[in-house]
Amino acid sequence: MKKLLAFTFVPLLLILSQAKALKRTAIEITIAKDATHVALIKADTVVVITGSTYLFTVDTPEDKGLISTSTTVNQLTREIKSKDGSLQTYRITTKDGSSKTEGALITGDKLVVTSGDKQTEKKYIIKLQPMAIGGNLQLDEQQITTNTSTNLTLYFTAGQRSPDATVSISLPKGINATLENTTVNVIGRGDVKLKDLSKQSIGRTGNHYSYSKVGSITITSTLKGQILNFKHLDLRPANGADLKIVISNVNLPVADKYLFKASYTTSKPEILKSPGIGSEIVILPATKTISDFKRVLKKDIRYKELPSTYTNATFKWGSNKKPRNIQVMQSLDKGKNWIKASASIDQKKSTATISNLVPNKLYTFRLLITTGAKKDTSNSAYFYSGKMDIKDFGVTADGKEDNTESINKTIAYLNKIGGGTLLFSQGTYNVRTVHLKSNVYLYIDKNATIKAIKGADAPESTWFSDKKYRSGLSPTDPGPYADPENYMTKQDVGHHYFRNAMFFGERLDNVKIIGNGLITGNGHLVNGDNVMKNAPDNRADKMFTLKLCTNLEIGGIHREEDLWYDAEKDEPYYIGNNGSKIFDHDNMLKIDRGGHFVLLATGTDNINVHNTYFAKDSQSNARDIYDFMGCNNVTATNIYSKVSSDDIIKPGSDCSLGFTRPARNYKVRNIIGDTNCNLFQVGSETADDIKDICVDNIYVLGANKAGFSISTNDGAHISDIHLNCGHTGKLHSRSKMYRTRAPFFISISNRARILGATIGRYVFTENGVTHDELLVKNVNIGKVENIILNGIDVSEVYGGSSYGGKNGRWKAYDGSQKKATPIIAGYKLPDTDSVKGGLNFKLPNGQHTGYITNIQFNDVHILVKGGNLASDTSNLAPELGVGQYNVANLNVQPSYGLWARHVKGLEVTKSTFNYETRDSRYAIFLDDVLDAKISSVKVVRAKDNNHIIKLKNSSDIAFEDILYYNDAWENSPAKLPNVHSKKSNENGQYP
């Protein structure tokens, strides 16, 4: 009996002990995976972070950006969880036990944890510790296959912004990073090997910028693996992931869970280190079976729908040298039932292609791997064999509901399954801000409309305030230069906020917005510089914003034919094989009311925009069409803009990313439009170099500034810009310009909107006029060189855009409209003896004149309105100083055909300059022009001016085969004697 009792008593004790343990476990807590504010949980104490940072919204006063990062009640309760997964409730009390439901926590507050059955509770004392907000560490790969070679990509984003930051990334044993096999991309600056990080360009800056390099790196080995230490990083700009790290050829021989850990340290406004837990930890499982089976996407820059586009799919996986019997399995019911797919497998390349899939089905694929008697399956991959209709996800298209959330969820779903095409079929879809994702195409079908409504995403919060400068720049406004570190004051407000858009994407790859439907801002995209003064739900000013992306296409259904313009019908047409005019525009994407920017692409490479008709039915709320800031490899083809208020095609480079980025390789063809500004402009944002731009077949219907403009204002080197040279393909027509205030405006100023620029205010005399202006003291004057303008016909030279017109398309010239000469204007700082108190600085390169170099006009024919008096020949245009980079700043020129100043290497050949009404100015005026050749040119000489060419301070000038008519075209032709003058600083008139 005693033995029986003993045996009975022991299990009873075990049961009681286990029950007590369960009660204890039910109230134990741990830090949640995505925690950013909880640093430590031990015994009866919870340690949470406290600290500060700078954070400005668009409404924050300039002196109120310093904020507390202390943990709040809601943050704590969101960032803890039950240790065993059981149900718990949490509440916060003060030190004396009073309930606390909101606000910041303080040391001594208590966390009360209650079990789900309310039978047990535990109190934790809350302790605050100065620390940085936890960052976020992510891996591109969800899992990895052992004994295969792969590239491992990590992304780290700091929890708060800081200059001079340090980031530490801990790698597990078995993953070996070296200075040679690992690359890093800091805040989107571009991928470089670790060994080259300290040599990577910081972009163009003045010498009052505190950084001379992007950062430094050391690698330390430990018993647990390696630590990558990145130091002296400027993490004030927020451009998505702060660090993208790619380790090449990772091969893990052991199946295990590999732990990666990150932390970072701020330097301002105080030194704080992040806890290195929660969201700063990620685990990578390595499995023996294939776990990296994925679909291979085609990333052609041009969408082309073939019979195989949606019925063929290709996959790849990590290569393994061991022989295996591999089959591709497929399922049409999300993995419930599997059959063998008809696949072409290349085991050496570890790829498989499946053909002849049934259209409009969601397929699930996986590998079946047979090794001897053992069978394993890989992870699954997905493919939808068609365009996925957004309506299948419950989205209505009645034009009444807000469809934003449903569309964004569907885009995220498509991205998660590896990408696909989302079809917007017939109907009207209302959106606030659509969040674009990599590998997801939006296809807007004919009779489908995507329409903006109020309430787009708010402009992002930033480390700096931009209130010192948002728009406009007078010659005496010091705001943009007040803080040489503040990149937010170096460009207009529209450029440095990105999220307040109808469509937004950041750090994406392979995005398309295509089709022949309509996208409209619907009057809810603002086109004014005072957008941030609006109510919070009315601050969207862009249609598409793409920031630091690659492989972007926006346009209609591709056609091989060239687009051109019929003046009688006032419509574009495609040129048929036999020269016929095809007025069918059904393939074109229609866009109207695009706000400040239809497309603001910043730091985005490999772009194709094409076959788009702007403002077909509505001509309001449209400012810039395509703004490419620091973008490379851009193609723009077959674009028609009925009317807009600003530039149609605009390559440039600004500081909105927190650094500058050069731009290169543009192919622009068949651009037709009417604008209140310039049809094509390089600039005005020119913070970094812009090169290799080829433009063919432009048709300017109206331009109240210039038809073709190149302006370097911020120190950029602009070179190799060609108009109508046939570099984009065979020329089908001569380029045309009508109703332009100035056909060409090619200029240099020294505005220097870059980091580290400094200015001074100076009073000086220029041409007898006193100026009181800012002069930039430490940034070199920019360069413009190697410009070729070829095969262009220009007439109706006046600012005659129909923008804002109320009585038909274009108002005929009546003398009230502004007009200007074709202009080439370099820039010169005032001489020291003309400056009150003297010029007390010298630019870094010592060159105080910026010459436009090597510019050619060939086969250019210009017919101006004329009407200017001989007294205008004495006009002297001012230099283009800070904030002065427009035609209007140069007043009236002393010549009607061509005015050039500060030019080296000018060639004009096979060209004509004529007027409609007698113009008594010179045909050509050269001021400080060195090495000019003018040949095979015809001009008109007014009867009250004996000369056709005027030289001022010019040298090495040649005139050959110049014919001039007297007072009217073809009247009494005379030939100017050939001139080959080697004189220096010549001041003369010819004949």
Secondary structure, 3 states (H helix, E strand, C coil): CHHHHHHHHHHHHHHHHHHHHHHHHCCCEEECCCCCCEEEEECCEEEEEECEEECECCCCCCCCCEEECCCEHHHHHHCEEECCCCCEEEEEECCCCCEECCCECCCCCEEEEEECCCCCEEEEEEEEEECCCCCEEEECCCCEECCCCEEEEEEEECCCCCCCEEEEEEEECCCCCCCCCEEEEECCCCCEEHHHHHHCCCCCCCCCCCCCCCCEEEEEEECCEEEEEEEEECCCCCCCCCEEEEEEEECCCCCEEEEEEEEEECCCCCCCECCCCHHHEEEEEEECCCCCCEEECCCCCCCCCCCCCCCCEEEECCCCCCCCEEEEEEECCCCCCCEECCEEEECCCCEEEECCCCCCCEEEEEEEEEECCEEEECCCEEEECCEEEHHHHCCCCEEEEECHHHHHHHHHHHHHCCCEEEEECCEEEEECCEECCCCEEEEECCCEEEEECCCCCCCCCECCCCCCCCCCCCCCCCHHHCCCCCHHHCCCHHHHCCCCEEEEEECCEEEEEEECCEEECCCCCCCCCCHHHCCHHHCCCEEEEEECCEEEEEECCCCCCCEEEECCCCEEEEECCCCCEECCCCCCEEEECCEEEEEEEECCEEEEEEEEEECCCCCCCEEEEEEEECCEEEEEEEEEEEEECCCCEEEEECCCCCCCCCEEEEEEEEEEEEECCEEEEECCCECCCEEEEEEEEEEEEEEEEEEEEEEECCCCEEEEEEECCCCCCCCCCCEEEECEEEEEEEEECCCCCCCCCCEEEEEEEECCEEEEEEEECCCCCCEEEEEEEEEEEEEEECCCCCCCCCCCCCCCCCCCCCCCCCEEECEECCCHHHECCCCCCCCCCCCCEECEEEEEEEEEEEEEEECCCHHHHHCCCCCCCCCCCCHHHHCCCCEEEEEEEEEEEEEEEEEEEEEEECCCCEEEEEEEEEEEEEEEEEEEECCCCCCCEEEEEEEEEEEEEEEEEECCCCCCCEEECCEEECCCCEEEEEC
